[in-house]
C-alpha cells in the first residue's frame, strides 16, 4: 500500500512539473540556507567545549572603580589573584595564570619566524585540554626559559615530521632580544579552531620572574596577568562570587593598595567567546547577538519555506478537488486520502532535503571563504555544539516540520465532499482562508523584520566608514619597528635618521614613529592628579608614546600650546617631563578649555609632568568605543611603529624604497608592513561579514515568502474565475480587476508591517547598543522597508491578477 502511495505521488509530481519545480525550489533554497546558517551557529556555540570539565572552568574578570566611576572593565588583573583565590577558597580545584600575550619572533638558522605566544605557568597544560605530542605536561613549563611549540610551528621552524617531535626536546631557540636561548620542552597539538585562546608558542611563566622580577608573583598593583579557575564538581559559581567583595576588602583595603576599588567576577569559559564586552581581551571573540540573530534568520527561513509549501499545496486544491471526488466515489476512505497526500509531502520534502544537503556541501567552500571560518557538515552530525544531541535534535526538527507541513494540505484536500465537487457546488472554506492568510502575515512579518534589520546594518556600516575619525590615514604605510635591535643611547638618532632619509624622496610626504597605532588597545596610567587643584582624586588616562612628527603626519589638530620639540625627548626616559593631552584628557583633569590646560602640570608616578600642548579628540579605536582621554609622551622605542605618508600613486615602488632604507638602518630585522586604513577597518570585519551574510539570507527569506503569497494568490484567483468573467462582461477594466484582486493581499502585508515594525525596532536597537557612536533609528527607515515589502507583494500578486484579468470571459465562465 505504501509503495502505491509513493508511486502515485511520483506520477502527480511528474504530471505537474511546474508546480513541483516551484515547490521544490522553495524548499531546497530554504533548507540549504538553514543548514549553512546552522553550521555557523554550531561552530560559534561550540567554543571551548572540548576542554575536560569545561563547564567548571571560569576566568576571573576585574572591574576597577575610582571616585565611584568604572575606569576599567577587563579580563586583565593582578599577579596574585589566581593563586590567592585557589588558596583561600576550597571551592577552587585548580588555577592557571598567563601573561604577556603577543607575537614573538623565533630565530633559527638566521631565519625569523613570527608566532603568536603567551607566557603560561606550569598548571596550564594540565588545566586546559591541549595535548602534548612530545614532552611531559607536568614539567614542560616549570623551568625558566622553557618553551612548548605547536605541531605547525615544529613543522615550520624545524621542518619536523611527526616522527621527529621527540627529537626536538632539548633543542634551543632564540626568542626576540632575549640573550639566553629557550629550551624546547614539548610539542603540542595545534589549538582547535574552537578555542578562544590561539597560540603556537608557550613560554614558561617562571621566565618572567627572572626577566621582570619577583613582582610577577607577589604584586597587588601590577595588572598584567590573566587568571582561570577550575571549580570543584558541584560548586555554585554564583555563591563563590558572592564571597569576592570580602576578598577585595581584605587584600585591597578599599582603594589603599591599588588606588582603585576592586571588584572581581567569574565568567564561564563557554561564554568567553560570544559574550565578552571586556577590555584587554586576549581571546578570539565574536558577537553573541550576531550569532543568535543568524539562528533566528535560519528559523524564519525554514518556517517560511514550509509555510510556502503549505500555501502552494492548497493553491492546487481546486485542481485536485475532482480527483478527491472520484477517489471517494470509488471507495477511498478519508484516511487513505490523507496518507496519499501526506506521502507526496514526505517525498517532496525528503527530495528537497537530499538536494539541500548536496547544495550545502557544494556551497561550503564559498561560505568558508566569505566568513573565514572552517565550517563543515560535521558540525551538524556530532562534532559541533551539543555533539550527537545536536544531530538528533536537527533530525527531529526536520521530521516534525516535514510532517507538520504535510498534514494541513493532506487534511484540507481529503476533506472535500465528493457530491459537492462532482456537482460543481464546491465552496472554499472560510476557516481555511483564515489559516492561509495568517501564514502569509507571518511570512511577511518575518520579511519585514529582516528587511529593516538588513537596511539598518548597512546604514551603520556606511556611517562608520564615512564618519570623520579626527585624523588622516589615507595612503599611510605602517612599518613595524626593529624589534631585534637593542635600544641604546643612539636609538633616537637612528630612528630620526631613518625618517629623515625617507623624507628626502618625493614619494614620501611625511614620516613619524610611535609606540602604538590606531585601532590597537592602549595601555593605561591610573591615579593621575592635577597639580595645584584642591581636588586630589586621581583620574585615568590611556597612554601613547609618539615622536615630534606624529601629529603633523596624521594631521591631528593642535588646539592650544605647541607640538613636541627635539629637546622634549631623551634616551633616558626618566628625564622626559613634557607631554601632550587630547581634549578629553584635559577636561577630565578639570580644565574647561584647551587654552586653560596648556602649560599646566599633573602628578604621575610621584613626578610632575608639564602639559605643553592640547590636540583635538579623535577616534583611536572603532566607533564601537568612546573617545579615550589620552596622554602622549615623547618616548622612542625600537619595538614601535613607523608611519610613512605616501605621496606617490606607485605604492609598490614606495614600499620597495622604504624596505631598502629600513634594511640599511636596521639590518637583521624583518621588514613587516601594513596600511593604516586596512588595519583600522579590520575592527569592523565581523560586522561587515555579519551584514553581508545576514542580507544574503534575508533576501532568500523574502524570495521564499514571495513564493508563499504567489501560492495564496493563485489559490484565491482560481476560486474567483467566474466572478472575474462576470465583471469583465459587465465592463470592468483590467486595472480595476487587478486592484480588486490585489487589495486583499496588500491588507495582509500592511498587517505584517504593523506587527513587524516594533519587533524590528527592538532587534536593531539591541544590535546598535554595541556601538558608542551609531545612527539614529528613524521612522522613515520603517516606511521605506514597508514600501519595499508592499512593492514585492504587489508585483507577486499582480502577475497572477493580470493573467486572470486578461483571460477571455467566455473561457472563464465556461471553466466554472
N, C-alpha and C positions, 0 to 999 in steps of 0.2 A: 504493500500500500504506500509506504513512504517513498519507495522508488518511483512509483507512478506520480506522486505529488511533485517530485523534483523534475521528472520528465516533462510534465505539463508546464511547470514553471519555466523550464528552459525554452519550450516552444513559445510560450507567451512572450518571453523576453526577446526571442529572435524575431517574432512577428512584429513587435513594436520596438524596432531598433532605435528610433529617435528618442522615444521615452526612456528606454534602457540606458542609452548613451548619456542623456542629461542627468538622469538619476544617479548613474554610476559615477559620473564626473564629480557631482557634488559630494558624494560620499568619499570618493578616493582623495579628493583635494582636502576635505575636512579631516579625514583620519590621518593622512600624511602629515599635515600641518601639526596635528595633535601629537603624533609620535615624535616629530622633530623637537617640538617645544618640551615635551616631557623628558626627552633625553637631557636637554639643557637644565631643566629644573632638577632632575635626579642628580646630575653632576654637581650642581651648586649645593644641594642639600646634603650631599654625602661627604663634605669636607671633614677631615679628621675623625671619621667614624672607624678607620682601620686600626686605631690605637687600642691596645688591650685596656679595658677599663676606661674607655673614653668618656663614658657618662659620669665618671668620678673625677675627671681632670678639670681644673679651673685655673684661670690665670688671674693674678692679683692686679687690680686696677687702682689708680690713686687720683683722688681729687684734692687739689690744693686751694686753700682759701686765704685771701688777705683782705682785711677790712670787711669781712663778710661777703666778699666777691670771689667767685670762682675764677682762678687765674690759670688753672691747668687741669684738664680732664684727660688723663693719659694712661697708657699701659706701662710707662717707664716709672721706676721708683728707686728706692734706696737699696744699697747692697745687702743690708742686714735683714730685710723684711722676710724673705722666704724661709731662711733657716731659723729665724726667731719664731715665726708662726708655727713651724714644724716642732720647735722645742716647747712652746707654750701651750699648744692645743693638741690633746690626744686624738682629736678627730682627723688630724693630718697623718697620712700614711707615708708620704714621700714628697719631696720637692726637688726642683731644679732651677738653676739660675743661669741666665745668658747675658752677654754684654757685647757692645761694640759691633753690631752687625754692619755689613757693608760689602764693598767689592775690593778684594785683595789681589795683589799682583804676586803670583808664584814665579820664581825664577829657576829655570832648569836648563842646563846646557846653553847658556846665553840667550835663551828664549824666555819671553814673558807671557804668562797665561793669566787672564783675569777671571777670577772665580768669586761667586758670592759665598760669604762665610760669616761665622759668628764664633765668639769665644763662649764655650759651654763648660759647665762643671762636670765632675765625674759621675753625677747622677743621671745626666742627660740621656745616655744610650739605654739605660735600664728603665728610665721613667717613660720615655716615648718608645713606640714600636718602629724603630729604624734599624733593621737587622744588619749585622756585620757579616761580610763575606770572608773577611780575614781579620785576625786580631781578637783581643779579649775585651768585650764590652765593659767588664767590671774595672779594668785598669787603663783602658785606651786613652782616657783624658785625665789621668791622675797626675802625671808629672808635668812640670813646666816645659814649654816648647815641644809639646806633643801635638800631633795633627792626625785627624781622620779625614780621608778624602772619599769622595763618592766614586761609584763604579765608572761613571762617564769621565770624571776627572782623571782617574787612573789610566783610562784609555787615551785621553787627550794629552796629558802631560808626560806619562811614562810609556805610552804606546803598549800598555799591558793588555794581555788577554786574560780571561777568567782563570786560566791555569797558573798565571803569573802573580795573582794578587798576593798570595802568601809570601812571595819573594820580595814584595815591596816593603814589608815590615822591617823597620830598622834603617831604611834608606833616608837620606836627609834632603832637605829642600829649603831654599831661602824664601822669605816672605817679606815683601815691601823693603823697608830700610833696616829691618832687624839684623843686627850683626851676628847673632847666634842662630844657626840653622835650626829648623824644626825636624823632628824625627817622625816618620810615618809610623803610626801605631795601629792603624786599622783602615780597612776599605769597606765602606758601607754601600748598601743598595741605594740607588737614586731615590730621593724623596718622591713619594707618589704625587701625581698632579693634583690630588685632592688633599694635600697638606697645606695649611695656611702658612707654615714655615717652609721656606725653599732655600736650601743651602747645599753647596757642593763641597764645602770645606768646614770642618770643625776644629778649632784650636782650643787647647786646654785653658780653662779659666785661671789656673794657677800661674799661667804665663803673665797675666795682668798683675798678679801680686808682685812678681819680680820686676816688671817694667813700670808699673804705675805706683806701686807701693801698697802697703797693707790696708789702706783705706778702702780698697775694693772688697774687703771682708768685714770691716768694722764701722764704716761711716754711716751716720744717720742723716746726712745732709747732702751727699753727693749722688744725685739721682741719675744714674747711667745704666741701670740694670732692669731686666725683666724677670719676673718670677712666675712659676707654675706650681700649683699644689695638686696632689692626688689625695682625695679623701678616702677614709676607710669605708668599706661597704656598709650601707645603711645610714650613713651620716646625712643629716639635713643641712645642706649648704646655707640655707636662709638662717637657721639657728646659729650656725658658726659665725656668719657675717654680723649678726646682732652683737657679738662679743667684741667686734673691732673698734668701736668707739672707746672702750676701756683700754684696748691695746694702744690706741693713739695717745690717750691721756697719760698712760704710764710711761711710754717711751719718748713722747714729743712734748709733754707738759704744756699743752696749748700750742702756742707758736714760739716758745722759747728756744727749742732745739734747731728747727729748720727755718724759722722765720715765717712759717705758714701753719694754718690749721690743716691737719692731715686726716683725710677720710679714705678708708680702704674698702674695696668691694671685691666680690668674686664674680667673674664672668665665666659661664660654662664654655668649655673648649669648643663644643659644637655650635656655638653662636659667634665665635671669634671671626669667622669668615664673612658672614652675612649681616651681622648686627653690631658692627664696630663703628662708633662715632667718636673714637678716641684719637687724641693727638699722639705723635711719636709711634704710630702703628708700624710694626715690623712685619706683620703678616700679609698674606695675599688676601685682599678683601674685595667684596662686591656689595651691591645694594640688595638687601633682603626685600625691599619694596619692589624693585625691578623684577626679582625672581618670582615673587607672588603675583605680580601683575601678569607676567608671562603665563603662569599657571591658570589664572582667571581667563586669559585670552584663549588658552587651549580648551578650557571647559566650554567657553562660549562657542568656539568653532565646532567642537564635537556636537554640542546640543543643536546648534544651527543646522549642521549637516543632517542630523536625524530628523529634526523638525521639517527640514526641506524635503526629506524623503516622504514623510507623512503627508505633506501638502501635495506633493507631486502624485502620490499614490491615490489620494482621494480625488484629485483632479480628473482622474480617469474613471471615476465611479460610474458616470453616465454611460461611458463606452462599455463598461463591463456589467451594467445592470441586466442587459438581456441575457448575457452568459449565465449570471446568477439565476435568473428566472428559469431558463431552460434546464439548468442543472437541478434546480429544486423540483421542477415538474418531473424530471427523470428519476427522482428519488433521492437526491443528495440531501443529507442532513446538514443542519447548521454547523455542527462540529466538524464534519468533513470539509465544508467550505472554508471554515476558519483554518484548518490545517493546510488546506490547499494554498490559501493566500499567505499564510504565515511561512510556508516553505519557500514561496517566492521571495519574501522579505529576507529570510535567513540566507538563502542562496545569493541574493544580490549583495547583501552586507558582507558575507564572507568572501565573495569575489572582490569586493571593494577593499576589504582588509588585506587580502593577499597582494593586490596591486599596490596598495598604500605602503606595505612593508617593503616591496621591491623598489618603489619610487623613493621611499625614505632612505634606503641604503644607497640608491643612486645619487641622491642629493646630499648625502652626508659629507663628502669632502668639501663641497661648496660652502655649506653651513660652517664647518670647522674652520675653513679659511677666513670666513667673514668674522666670526666671533673669536677666533684664535684660541679655541679650546678643544681638547682631544675627546670629542664626543664619540660614542659608538653605541650600537644597538644593545650591547651587553649591559648598558646602564639600565635597561628595562627588563632584563632577563636574569637578574640576580646579583650583578656586580655593582649596582648603584645604590641609591638611598633605600634603606629598608631591606636590601637583599632579596631573597626569594619571595618575601611578603609583598614586595612591590610588584613582582611579576604576577603573582596570584591575584592581587587587587586589581591590576590593569585588566587581566583576563576576565575577572568577574564583572568589571565595569562595562567592558565591551559586549560581553554576552548579555548582560542585563539591558544595555542600551539597544542592542540589536533586537531582542525580544520585545522590548517596550515599544520601539518604533514600528515593529511589525504588527503588534496586537491591535492597535487602533484601526489601521486600514483593514485588517482582517475582519474585525468585528463590524466595522462600518459597512463593508462590502457584503458580508454574509447576512446582514440584517434586512436586505431588500426583500419586499413582499413579491413573490412570484406573480400573483394575479395583477398587482398594480403595474409591474414592469411590463408584462406582456400586453396589458390593455392600453398602455401608453399613458396611464394616470399617475406615474411615479413622481413624487414631490420631494424636494430637498428638505432635510431636517433642520429646524431652527437651532437645535442643540448642537448639531454637527457644524453648522456655520459659526456658531459662537466659539466652539473649540478651535476651529481653524483660524478664525480671526485673532483669538488670544495668542495662538502660536506665532502669528505674524507680528503682533505687537511685541512679543518677547524678542523675536529676531531683530526687529528694528530698534528696540530699546538697547540691545547689546551693540548694534551697529552704531547707534548714536554715541554711546559711551566710548567706543573705540575710535570713532572719527574725531571727537573732541580731544581725547587723550593724545592721539597722533598729532593733531594740529598744534596743541599747546607744547608738546615735547619739542617739536621742530621750531616753534617760536622762541622757546627758551634757549635752545642750542644756537639759533640765529642771534639772539640777544647777546649771548656770551661771546660769540665770535666778533660781533661788531662793537661791543662796549669798549670805550676808551679805558686802557689799563693804567694810564698815567706815565707810561714810558714807551720808547720806540724800540721794537725788537725786530724790525724788518731787516732782512739781509745781515743778520747778526750771527757770525760764526763763533762758536764757543769751543775752545780747546782746553782739555783737562791739563792741569799743571803738572810739572815734572816731579812726580811723587817719589821717584827713585834718586833724586838729587838731594843731598844733605843741605840743610839750612846752615848758613854761617854769616859772618859779618858782610859778605859781598852779595848776599841774597837780593837785597833791594836794588842794588846797581845792576845785577844781572837781569832781573825782571824788567826794570825800566829800559835797559839797553835793548832787550828783545822787542819791546813795544816801539821804541824809537826807530829801530831798524825797519819794522813793518810799515811805519807811517811814512817812510821815505818813498814808498811805491804808490803810484796813482790809484791803484786798485784797492787800497786800504784808506778809508776815511778817518778812522779813529780806532784806538785800542785801549783796553783797560784790564785790570786784574781785580779779582775779588775772591773772598773765601767761600762764597756760595753763589748760586744762580737762582733766578726767578723760577718758581714752581716747586722748589725744594722747601721742606720744613726747616725753619731756622731754629737755632738754639736760643736759650733764654737766660737773662740775668734777673735775679729776684732782689727784692728789698732795696730798690733804688730810692734815695731820698733827696729831695730838693734842698739845696744849701740855703740857709737863711730863712727858711719857712718855719712858722710855728707848728705847722702840721708835719710831724716827723714820721708819719705812716709810710711804709715802703710801697713802691709800685713795681710792676714787672714789665720789662721790655724784651722784645726779640733783638738779637744782635747779628750784625753782618759786617765782616771785615771788607773794606774796599780801598782802592788807591785814589790818588788825586784826580784821575781821569775818568772815574766811573760815572759820575753824574752827567758829565758832558757827553760821554759816549752813548749813554742810554736816553739822553735828552730829558732828564728829570729836572724839573724846575726848582731853582733856588729861590725861596720866598724871602729870606732875610739872612743877614750875615754873609759869610763867604764860603767858598769851596775849600777843600784841603790844599795846603801848600806842601812843597817838598820837606820843609822843616818840621811838619807835624808828625812825620814817620820816623822810626828809629829801629835799627836791627834788634835792639834790646827793648822788647815790648813793654817792660816795666817803666820806661821813660816816656811812653806815649801818654798824653794827657788831654788832647783836643779831640772832640767828637762832633758829629752832625746828627741831628734828630729829624725824623719826619714830623709833620704837623700833629699827628695823633699822639706821638710821644710827648711833644711839648705841652699839649693840652692835658695829658694825663698827669704831668707834673704840676698843673695848676696855672699855666700861663694862658692868657686869653688870646694873645696874638703871636705870630711868628716873630715880629719885631721885639716883643717883650722878652721872649725866650733867648734870643741871640745875645751872647756874652755872659749868660748866667752859668751857674755851676750846680752840680749834683754830686752826691756821695755814692760810691760803689766800691766794695772790697776795702773799705776804710780809706779810700783815696778820693781826692777831689778831681772832677773832670769838668772841663770848660766846654760849653756849647758854642761852637764857632759859627754854626750855620743851621738853618732850618729848610728842609726840602718839602715839596708838596707830597701829599699822600699818593700812593699808587698801590696797585694790586700785586703784592708779592706772590700770592698763590691764586688759584682759580676763584671764580666768583661764588663758589660754594663757601668760601671763607671770608670773614670780615677783615677789613684792613687792620693790620697789626701796628702797634706802636714799635718803632724800630730805632735802635741806636747804631750809627755807622761809625766804626773806628778805623783809623788809617794803619791797619795791620797788613803785612805781607806774609805770604807763606808759599812754599813750593807745592803744597797739596791743594791749591785752589783752582781757579779757572781764569783763562784769558778770554775776553770778549773782543772780537775783531769785527768792526763795522766795514762791510764790503761795499766798495763804491763801483765795482765793475760788474757787468752783466755776465762776464765769463767766470762763473763761480768756481768751476773746476780748476782753472788756471790759478785763481787766487788761493784755493785750498792747497795746491801744489807748492805755491810760493811760501805760504805760512808753514807748511810741513818742512820745507827745506831750511828755513831760518830757525825753526824750532829744534831741529836736529843739530844745527850748528851751535846753538846756545845751550842746549840741554842734551848732550849725547848720552846714549844708553837708556833713554826714556822712550816709552811707546807713544806715538802720536795718535791721540784719540779725540775725535771732534763730533759735534752735532750742531744743529741750527736752533737758535733760541725759540723761534716761533713753533717749530715742531715739538721741541721739548715741553714748552709751556702748554701746548694744546693736547699733549698726552694726558693731561689731567681730566680731559673731557672724553677720553677714549671710551670708557664704559658707557657713558651717557649717549655718545654718538652711536655705538653699536646697539644699545637698547632702542634708540629711536628708529634705526634702520630696520631691525628685526621686528619690532612691535608694529611698525607701519606696514611692513610687508604682510605679516599675518593678519593684521586688521583689515587690509584690503581684501584678502582671501575671505575673511568672515563676511564682509559686506557683499562680495560677489555671490557667496553661497546663499546669503539672506535674500538676495535679489532673485535667485532661482526659486526660493520659497514663495515669494509674492507672485512670481510668474506662475507657479503651480496653482495658487489660490485664484488668481485672476482667470486662468484657463478654465478652472472648475466652475466659477461663477458665470463667466461669459457663455460657457457651453449650456448652462441651465437657462440662460436668458435669450437663447437664439430666437425663439418665437416672438418674444417681446421686441427684440431689435428689428425683426422683419416687419411687425405691425407698425412700429414707429416710423420706419422708412417709407412704408406705403402711405402713411398719414403726412409725410412731408418732412420728417426730421432730417437734419443735415448730419454729415459725418462728424463735424466738430461737436455738435450737441450730443451725439451718441457717445463719442469718446469722453466728453466731460461727464456725462451721466454714469458711464461705467467706471470712470477713474475716481470719482469723488469719494466713493465708499472706502477705497483703499487708501486714499490720501488722508482720510479721517483716522485710519488706523496708524498711519505714520505720524500724524500730529500727536496722537495719544502717546505713542512711543517717545516722541521728542520731549513731551511734558514729563514723562516718567524718567527718561534717561538723563535729562539735563542736571537735576540735583545729584544723581549718582555720579555723573561725570565730574561735576564740580568738586565733590568730596574727594574723588580719586586723584585728580590732578593737583588739588591743594596739598594732599599728603605727599605727593612726589616733589612739588616745588618747595616744601618745607625744608628740604635738604640743602637749599641754596640760600646763602646770605643775601645775594643780590639776584632778583628774579623779576619776571614780567608780572604785570597785574592781570588777574583773571577778569576779563571784561565781558559784558553782556553780548556784544556783537560776535564774539567767538562762538557762542552757542547758536546764535541766529544763523551764522554762516554755515556751521555744521548741520543745523536743521534744514537749511535750504538745500544743501548738498544731498541730504537724505531724501528730501522731497523730490528733487530732480531725478535721483536714481530710481526711486519708486515709480514716479510718473513715466519715466522712459520705459521701465519694465512693463507697466500695465498698459500704457498707450499702444505699445507694439501689438498686443493682443486685441485691444479695443478697436484700433484702426482696421485690423484684419476682419473683425466681425462686422464693423460698420460698412465696409466696402463689399461685403457678401451680398449677392443678389437676393432681394427679399423673397422672391418666389422659391428659391432654393432653401432659404431659412424656414419658411412656413411649411414647405414640403417635408423638411427633415423632422418636423415635430409630429 
